[in-house]
């Protein structure tokens, strides 16, 4: 049995979280990739990113902060945010946390 890479595992978990959010709008499930855009592909609003941030905190703990991740970005960067950027951030944060702890 092959093990998923940490980024692949995080992508799967974020995919599940995103689908949980879009289901509340009655949207069908979608398969997100590293190149999926939050705004133009998924049509997620800022409140949805807040919800996603809460789900990330539940899953990964305090060392994964959506607010902190987004605070470093300009508005245009947030609008053009890809799922892969969030996956890379979560992977880096969880890796650093595992190394430190």
C-alpha positions, 0 to 999 in steps of 0.5 A: 500500500502506498502512502500519500504525500503530506501535500496530497493528504492535506489536499484531500482533507481541504477538498472535503472541507470545501465540499462541506462548505459548498453543500450548504449552497446546494452545490454538487460535490466538486473535486478540487486540485492544487490549481483550483481557484477559490474565487473564480472556480469555487465562487467562495466568498470571504465568509466561506474562507472564514468558515474554512479557517475554522475547519482548518483550526479544528483539524490542524490546531492553532498553528494553522491560521487562515487569518494569519495566512491571508493577512500577508496577502494583498486583496488581489492575491486573495482573489487569485488564491489557489487551493495549492497555495493553502495546501502548501501553507498547511503542509509547511505549518504542520511539518514545522509543528511536527518537527518542533513538537 
